[in-house]
Amino acid sequence: MCSSDLETDEHHVLVLIQGIANGLNFLWQRDIPHQEPLEKNILVDSTDLAKLKEIEAFDVPPSESPQQDMVALGTLLASIIHRVGPVGQPVIELVEQMTGQSDQGGFANFAELAEAAGALDRRLFPPRKPQAPKIGRVEQKETSPLALWGTVAAAVDRKS
């Protein structure tokens, strides 16, 4: 796996974390019963935006607390990262913080997690500024040595 693949995979994981965290934040703010985050309930569209689907807990009891969802999401992401391939230490530390395996403590809520993932994504993969078009630049014609010699000879003749 080349470094650009690693960057792409890490970026996708961080965008995934943001989308799922925002969805779970929405559910908990509105006290909507739902099941723990499961891979089968995550949709990712063509712009890498992650959304939760079929959140109703039909066959399993509903999630009991945001902390339970945070640990479940961290565990799910660890599994996804394991399949995707190697990721850098900052992404691993973010996931460890979600599961409570970090010295930094956990996240207070899913909005804080989404912000942390977004900040890490911006730090690791800053947006590239588009290059400004080169306006007013005049293209110079390539001059042949013979034409250049003729210009020099004409200048010398004028001085004589």
C-alpha positions in Angstrom: 0.0 0.0 0.0 1.5 3.3 -1.0 1.4 6.5 1.1 -1.4 8.0 -1.0 -3.6 5.0 -0.3 -2.9 5.4 3.4 -3.9 9.0 3.3 -7.0 8.2 1.4 -8.0 5.5 3.8 -7.3 7.7 6.9 -9.3 10.5 5.4 -12.2 8.2 4.6 -12.1 6.8 8.2 -12.2 10.3 9.7 -15.1 11.4 7.4 -16.9 8.2 8.4 -16.4 9.0 12.1 -17.8 12.5 11.6 -20.9 11.3 9.8 -21.8 8.6 12.2 -21.0 10.8 15.3 -23.3 13.5 13.9 -26.1 10.9 13.3 -25.8 9.5 16.8 -25.6 13.0 18.3 -28.9 13.8 16.5 -30.6 10.7 17.9 -29.4 11.3 21.5 -30.4 15.0 21.5 -33.9 14.0 20.5 -34.2 10.9 22.7 -34.9 8.7 19.7 -34.6 5.0 20.6 -32.1 3.2 18.4 -29.8 0.3 18.3 -26.0 0.5 18.8 -24.2 1.5 15.6 -23.7 -1.5 13.4 -21.9 -1.8 10.1 -25.0 -3.0 8.3 -26.8 0.3 9.3 -24.2 2.6 7.8 -24.6 4.1 4.4 -21.8 5.9 2.6 -22.7 8.0 -0.4 -20.5 8.9 -3.4 -19.2 12.0 -1.5 -18.1 9.9 1.5 -20.9 11.2 3.6 -21.9 8.6 6.2 -25.5 8.2 7.3 -27.3 5.9 9.7 -30.2 3.8 8.4 -32.7 1.4 10.0 -31.9 2.6 13.5 -34.9 1.1 15.1 -34.0 -1.8 17.3 -36.2 -4.6 16.1 -34.1 -7.7 17.0 -31.9 -6.2 19.7 -32.6 -4.1 22.7 -32.2 -0.3 22.2 -29.0 1.4 23.2 -29.0 2.4 26.8 -26.6 5.3 26.9 -24.4 7.5 24.7 -21.4 5.9 26.3 -22.5 2.5 25.2 -22.9 3.8 21.6 -19.5 5.5 21.9 -17.8 2.2 22.8 -19.7 0.3 20.2 -18.7 2.8 17.5 -15.1 2.6 18.6 -15.2 -1.1 18.4 -16.9 -1.0 15.0 -14.3 1.4 13.7 -11.4 -0.7 15.0 -12.8 -3.6 13.0 -13.2 -1.4 9.9 -9.6 -0.1 10.3 -8.3 -3.6 10.6 -9.8 -4.5 7.3 -8.9 -1.2 5.5 -5.2 -1.5 6.4 -2.7 0.4 8.4 -3.6 3.8 9.6 -1.4 6.4 11.4 -1.1 6.7 15.2 -3.4 9.8 15.4 -6.3 7.9 14.0 -5.6 4.9 16.3 -5.5 7.3 19.3 -8.8 8.8 18.3 -10.5 5.4 18.2 -8.8 4.4 21.5 -10.2 7.5 23.1 -13.7 6.5 21.9 -13.4 3.0 23.6 -11.9 4.4 26.8 -8.5 2.9 26.2 -6.7 6.2 26.1 -5.0 8.2 28.8 -6.7 11.3 27.5 -10.2 10.1 28.6 -13.2 9.7 26.5 -15.4 12.2 24.6 -18.2 14.0 26.5 -20.7 13.5 23.6 -20.9 12.7 19.9 -20.6 16.4 18.8 -17.2 16.6 20.5 -16.2 13.4 18.7 -17.3 14.7 15.3 -15.4 18.0 16.0 -12.2 16.0 17.0 -12.4 13.8 13.9 -12.9 16.9 11.7 -10.0 18.8 13.3 -7.7 15.8 12.9 -8.8 15.4 9.3 -8.0 19.1 8.6 -4.7 18.8 10.4 -3.6 15.6 8.6 -5.1 16.5 5.2 -5.3 20.3 4.8 -7.4 21.5 1.9 -5.2 22.2 -1.1 -5.5 25.7 -2.4 -6.3 25.9 -6.2 -3.5 27.5 -8.1 -4.5 30.9 -9.5 -4.5 31.2 -13.3 -1.5 33.0 -14.7 -3.1 36.1 -16.1 -1.1 38.7 -18.1 1.8 36.4 -18.7 3.2 36.8 -22.2 4.6 33.7 -23.8 7.9 34.3 -25.3 8.7 32.8 -28.7 11.7 30.5 -28.8 14.4 32.3 -30.8 16.8 30.2 -32.9 20.5 30.8 -32.5 20.7 32.0 -36.1 18.1 34.7 -35.7 19.8 35.8 -32.4 23.1 36.1 -34.3 21.4 38.2 -36.9 20.1 40.6 -34.2 23.5 40.9 -32.6 25.2 41.5 -36.0 22.6 44.2 -36.8 23.3 46.0 -33.5 27.0 45.9 -34.2 26.6 47.3 -37.7 24.6 50.2 -36.3 27.4 51.1 -33.9 30.1 51.1 -36.6 
